[in-house]
Amino acid sequence: MSDDLWRQEEIWWTMGAAEAARRMAPNCVMVLSGEILQGEDILARLSQGPRWDSVTMLDRHMAESGDMAVLAYRAEASRATGAETRRRVLCSSNWIRLDGWRLICHQQMPI
């Protein structure tokens, strides 16, 4: 199961808003770049600019208990266009089993 969650996490970095809507809990919360977003605001933000072309996740840690899993890692993302073409952050994501795995919370802290 852990490989599937890590793959889901990687997809979050590169997918568009429509795909994100299918993979997140309706009340999902994200802390990104000094702002807190929830639900539809997350999808609006994902629609605003270019997505990441690739991400490398290092120093991976995972805790799973029943219908909840927490992933923590260091991410190095890149893209060809946009105001920010590289990002290095520490991340944590919480996933819940809700008709499959759904992202319920994600936080990034710049390195």
Secondary structure as UniProt FT lines:
FT   HELIX           2..14
FT   HELIX           17..23
FT   STRAND          24..32
FT   TURN            33..34
FT   STRAND          35..38
FT   HELIX           40..48
FT   STRAND          54..65
FT   TURN            66..67
FT   STRAND          68..78
FT   STRAND          86..97
FT   STRAND          101..110
//
